[in-house]
């Protein structure tokens, strides 16, 4: 079965790039630039993995993932592993993110092969 990955990042170029890269590897990718869109989507769809930027305007990635997990749990959805993406060192947000037990933190700019390796370890 094709694994479903949700990508949430306010940088549209990055979401398009990750969609193409992951799609070529056989993953079904949903890419969003607005965290609020993920909140309505999580009730309807189970994802096998979520890649989420930590710093975004409005709702940050930590708040987004925390709320997605709450909504998903209330809707009886499966929990999902998370990889946080970040281009900024923000100790406070990183500590908050660690409480959500992410699989990894990937710092931008990142090597695509490195990210793919992390993703593939989630599905083996």
Backbone bond lengths (Angstrom), bond angles and torsions (degrees), N, CA, C in turn:
res aa  C-N    CA-C-N  psi(-1)  N-CA   C-N-CA  omega(-1)  CA-C   N-CA-C  phi
1 X - - - 1.450 - - 1.529 108.72 -
2 X 1.310 115.40 139.37 1.459 122.05 179.39 1.526 110.28 -68.43
3 X 1.320 116.90 129.02 1.459 121.64 -179.87 1.528 109.67 -78.02
4 X 1.335 115.34 139.63 1.466 121.15 -179.26 1.521 109.66 -100.81
5 X 1.328 115.06 126.35 1.463 121.54 179.33 1.524 108.72 -121.38
6 X 1.326 114.82 132.80 1.465 121.72 175.18 1.521 108.14 -105.18
7 X 1.324 116.49 126.92 1.466 122.64 177.48 1.525 107.21 -112.63
8 X 1.345 115.74 126.61 1.464 120.80 178.37 1.526 107.47 -126.48
9 X 1.319 116.27 115.15 1.464 121.43 179.00 1.518 107.68 -157.44
10 X 1.318 117.37 137.58 1.464 120.33 -178.47 1.524 112.84 -74.20
11 X 1.323 118.21 -9.79 1.464 121.54 176.69 1.524 109.16 -89.15
12 X 1.329 115.76 105.02 1.461 120.77 -175.67 1.525 112.65 -60.11
13 X 1.307 117.26 -36.60 1.473 120.17 179.46 1.527 110.14 -62.02
14 X 1.322 116.48 -41.09 1.465 119.98 179.71 1.522 111.17 -66.99
15 X 1.323 117.99 -41.84 1.464 119.26 -179.97 1.529 110.94 -64.59
16 X 1.328 117.16 -38.75 1.471 119.88 177.53 1.524 111.24 -66.25
17 X 1.336 115.99 -42.38 1.462 120.70 179.98 1.527 110.58 -63.07
18 X 1.326 116.46 -46.89 1.467 119.58 179.10 1.525 111.67 -64.89
19 X 1.319 117.77 -36.35 1.469 121.13 176.77 1.519 111.26 -59.69
20 X 1.322 115.96 -46.75 1.467 119.84 179.86 1.522 111.14 -65.95
21 X 1.324 116.59 -46.93 1.457 121.74 -178.22 1.531 111.06 -59.91
22 X 1.317 116.47 -50.45 1.463 120.58 -177.74 1.526 111.81 -71.26
23 X 1.324 116.40 -34.65 1.458 120.20 176.49 1.521 111.85 -62.13
24 X 1.322 116.77 -40.19 1.469 121.04 177.64 1.527 112.09 -64.64
25 X 1.325 116.59 -23.62 1.465 121.45 178.31 1.530 112.12 -89.47
26 X 1.336 116.30 3.12 1.453 120.27 175.03 1.515 116.00 94.47
27 X 1.324 116.99 8.35 1.460 119.85 178.59 1.519 109.92 -89.31
28 X 1.322 116.41 148.95 1.463 122.03 173.00 1.524 106.09 -90.96
29 X 1.329 117.06 116.57 1.463 121.21 -171.83 1.526 111.35 -114.11
30 X 1.318 114.71 133.61 1.456 122.06 169.20 1.517 105.68 -114.55
31 X 1.322 117.04 123.07 1.464 121.14 -177.25 1.524 109.67 -117.24
32 X 1.326 114.56 129.03 1.463 120.91 -178.75 1.524 110.05 -127.83
33 X 1.330 115.90 147.02 1.458 120.43 176.23 1.529 111.84 -105.96
34 X 1.322 116.99 -7.26 1.470 121.40 -179.56 1.530 108.89 -121.14
35 X 1.325 117.07 118.37 1.464 120.33 -178.48 1.532 113.36 -56.39
36 X 1.318 117.18 -34.18 1.465 120.76 -178.23 1.536 111.62 -60.36
37 X 1.330 116.63 -31.75 1.464 120.09 178.85 1.525 110.91 -64.88
38 X 1.328 116.56 -33.04 1.463 121.01 179.81 1.524 110.97 -66.21
39 X 1.321 116.57 -32.77 1.460 120.18 -177.85 1.519 111.67 -65.14
40 X 1.330 117.68 -39.61 1.466 119.36 178.81 1.527 111.13 -76.81
41 X 1.311 116.72 -29.45 1.462 121.01 -178.18 1.525 112.30 -73.10
42 X 1.321 117.65 -33.15 1.464 121.07 -173.74 1.533 112.19 -66.15
43 X 1.321 117.48 -25.15 1.467 120.12 177.31 1.519 111.95 -68.95
44 X 1.338 116.28 -29.84 1.457 121.31 -172.91 1.527 113.49 -98.88
45 X 1.324 117.57 -21.08 1.460 120.72 -169.80 1.523 111.15 -131.15
46 X 1.324 115.82 138.56 1.461 121.11 171.10 1.521 107.69 -92.38
47 X 1.321 116.88 132.28 1.460 121.42 175.92 1.520 108.95 -113.69
48 X 1.317 115.26 145.83 1.460 121.39 178.88 1.523 111.41 -86.21
49 X 1.336 116.54 -19.92 1.456 121.94 -178.82 1.527 108.68 -161.82
50 X 1.336 115.72 144.47 1.463 120.90 175.10 1.522 108.46 -123.87
51 X 1.331 116.08 128.26 1.467 123.22 171.24 1.516 105.63 -105.12
52 X 1.321 116.85 123.65 1.467 118.82 -174.47 1.520 111.03 -138.99
53 X 1.317 115.57 129.64 1.458 121.93 173.49 1.530 107.89 -65.66
54 X 1.305 116.70 143.11 1.471 119.55 179.04 1.520 111.44 -80.45
55 X 1.341 116.65 -45.02 1.472 119.56 -175.90 1.515 110.28 -103.90
56 X 1.328 114.74 113.32 1.459 121.52 177.46 1.523 107.32 -138.96
57 X 1.322 117.29 153.61 1.463 119.09 177.44 1.523 110.51 -65.68
58 X 1.297 115.48 146.06 1.465 119.64 -178.31 1.513 109.85 80.10
59 X 1.294 115.69 -112.12 1.462 121.93 -178.63 1.527 109.19 -86.20
60 X 1.340 117.35 122.02 1.463 118.80 179.87 1.528 110.51 -78.28
61 X 1.321 115.83 171.32 1.453 121.13 -175.28 1.512 114.33 -64.30
62 X 1.315 116.97 -34.33 1.470 120.68 179.09 1.524 109.59 -65.49
63 X 1.332 116.03 -47.53 1.469 120.34 177.69 1.531 110.70 -61.32
64 X 1.326 115.60 -40.84 1.457 121.03 -179.06 1.522 111.10 -61.69
65 X 1.325 116.73 -51.42 1.465 120.41 -177.96 1.528 110.80 -65.59
66 X 1.313 117.00 -41.84 1.467 120.65 178.95 1.535 109.94 -58.09
67 X 1.334 116.17 -46.16 1.466 120.39 -179.66 1.532 111.57 -69.44
68 X 1.329 117.19 -37.72 1.471 120.32 177.15 1.526 110.53 -60.67
69 X 1.327 116.34 -42.99 1.461 120.03 179.94 1.532 110.64 -65.08
70 X 1.326 116.80 -39.82 1.463 120.57 178.79 1.525 110.80 -64.05
71 X 1.329 116.06 -48.31 1.471 121.25 -179.79 1.521 110.59 -63.19
72 X 1.322 116.36 -45.46 1.463 120.38 179.85 1.516 112.41 -60.66
73 X 1.318 116.15 -43.33 1.461 120.40 179.26 1.531 110.45 -63.12
74 X 1.328 116.75 -43.68 1.469 120.94 179.14 1.526 111.66 -63.51
75 X 1.337 116.73 -30.23 1.465 121.61 -179.94 1.525 112.22 -89.47
76 X 1.334 117.15 1.54 1.463 120.60 179.04 1.521 114.25 76.63
77 X 1.318 116.41 20.66 1.466 120.71 179.85 1.531 110.49 -82.96
78 X 1.325 115.34 158.73 1.458 121.02 175.88 1.522 109.94 -68.83
79 X 1.331 116.21 147.37 1.463 120.06 173.80 1.525 108.17 -70.30
80 X 1.299 117.27 162.62 1.463 121.57 -176.37 1.528 109.56 -136.63
81 X 1.332 116.49 144.51 1.462 119.19 173.88 1.521 109.76 -76.12
82 X 1.348 115.24 155.72 1.464 121.37 -175.99 1.518 109.85 -129.09
83 X 1.321 115.40 138.31 1.461 122.51 167.77 1.522 105.57 -116.43
84 X 1.326 115.50 120.31 1.462 119.47 177.53 1.519 109.73 -89.73
85 X 1.340 115.44 136.50 1.457 123.18 176.08 1.520 107.44 -108.24
86 X 1.319 117.12 140.85 1.461 118.33 177.47 1.523 111.13 -154.19
87 X 1.306 114.32 146.18 1.459 120.72 176.22 1.514 111.36 -110.39
88 X 1.328 116.37 0.75 1.459 121.00 -175.34 1.522 110.01 -131.83
89 X 1.306 114.87 143.15 1.461 119.65 173.68 1.528 107.54 -85.50
90 X 1.298 116.30 110.65 1.458 122.08 178.17 1.521 106.56 -133.39
91 X 1.328 115.94 96.33 1.457 121.91 -173.51 1.522 111.81 -58.58
92 X 1.326 117.01 -41.81 1.471 120.02 -178.52 1.532 110.59 -61.12
93 X 1.336 117.02 -49.43 1.461 120.17 179.86 1.529 111.40 -66.28
94 X 1.319 117.03 -38.59 1.472 119.37 178.22 1.522 110.78 -61.53
95 X 1.318 117.40 -41.98 1.460 120.39 178.38 1.525 111.36 -64.31
96 X 1.320 116.86 -40.33 1.466 120.29 176.13 1.523 110.21 -63.75
97 X 1.335 116.28 -40.05 1.462 121.11 179.91 1.522 111.18 -65.20
98 X 1.319 117.60 -37.95 1.470 121.33 -179.64 1.525 111.42 -60.64
99 X 1.319 117.08 -30.07 1.467 120.83 178.34 1.526 111.58 -63.61
100 X 1.327 117.24 -22.28 1.465 122.12 178.95 1.529 111.85 -87.95
101 X 1.323 116.71 2.35 1.465 124.82 177.32 1.535 113.07 52.26
102 X 1.329 116.42 59.51 1.468 118.79 178.05 1.525 111.24 -68.24
103 X 1.304 114.88 157.91 1.457 121.94 175.96 1.518 109.58 -67.67
104 X 1.345 115.45 -39.01 1.462 120.23 -176.87 1.520 110.44 -163.45
105 X 1.332 113.73 162.17 1.451 123.22 167.03 1.520 105.64 -113.01
106 X 1.311 117.44 128.41 1.460 121.36 178.74 1.520 106.76 -118.99
107 X 1.328 115.07 124.02 1.458 120.55 -175.36 1.525 110.98 -94.74
108 X 1.330 115.00 131.92 1.467 122.29 178.64 1.524 108.87 -80.93
109 X 1.300 118.30 146.47 1.460 126.19 -10.39 1.524 109.50 -71.77
110 X 1.312 116.20 145.54 1.458 120.07 -177.13 1.521 110.26 -119.94
111 X 1.306 114.50 159.93 1.457 122.37 175.90 1.531 107.42 -81.91
112 X 1.317 117.50 126.72 1.464 121.63 -177.27 1.528 111.49 -59.75
113 X 1.329 117.50 -37.80 1.462 120.68 -179.63 1.529 110.93 -65.74
114 X 1.321 116.33 -36.55 1.466 121.21 177.45 1.530 110.14 -63.50
115 X 1.332 116.50 -46.68 1.459 120.44 179.21 1.531 110.47 -62.83
116 X 1.317 116.84 -44.29 1.469 119.92 178.93 1.522 111.65 -60.24
117 X 1.306 116.59 -38.90 1.462 120.75 178.72 1.530 110.59 -61.83
118 X 1.318 116.41 -44.72 1.472 120.47 178.24 1.534 110.09 -61.80
119 X 1.322 116.19 -44.95 1.466 120.81 -179.31 1.516 110.43 -62.37
120 X 1.311 117.04 -47.08 1.467 120.74 -177.15 1.523 111.95 -63.09
121 X 1.329 118.69 -30.95 1.464 120.09 178.19 1.535 110.98 -66.80
122 X 1.312 117.86 -21.63 1.454 120.47 178.68 1.519 112.50 -74.63
123 X 1.322 116.23 -19.76 1.463 120.47 -173.99 1.521 112.85 -113.98
124 X 1.330 116.57 14.31 1.475 118.27 178.37 1.501 110.77 -113.20
